Amino acid sequence: MKIVGDSEHFHQPYDKDDDYESRADAKREIAIYQELGKKLTLLSKSQIEKLNLDEIVYDNVLKAKTIKINTEAYRRHLQYIGKLMRYVDIEELQLAMKNVLNQNSNESAKTNVADKTRDQLLNDGDPAIQALIEKHPTLDRQKLRQFVRQTKKELTKNADISLSKTAKELSKYLRNEISE
């Protein structure tokens, strides 16, 4: 009996084809598109609007938000979004998503800094205002003093700072004016 080694019999026609894509590779690629589509559906509407998506993709991502999760309809719709994603530049979209998510974390950081600064101004009064103005000369001293005075007045009536309208205005003013 003759042992067949590396004969033509064992080579498949696609072994010499550079454009051949196996079914497993195709399925992996489809899974990537579907996963990206699923990540899109988890974003808020304002975040999705910032991505400048194709109109069809945009409409279907918003439609997916109206479908009950963990249903067959939702799964099929995610598959459809994955199919639509094949015609989108994936690298560009992933970069845009990263930028949108990073913007949100930057906004959260600014809000935290503004709230801490507000609390410091309320606790320390004029010395804290003076230190803040030395650090940020563009701030309006009179406006800060008015905000602090009004917030303290509101806090005597209600001890919860989250309910104080002026405290929110002070935080917003600080967040907009302090650019660090």
Beta strands, then each sheet from edge to edge (+ up, - down):
end
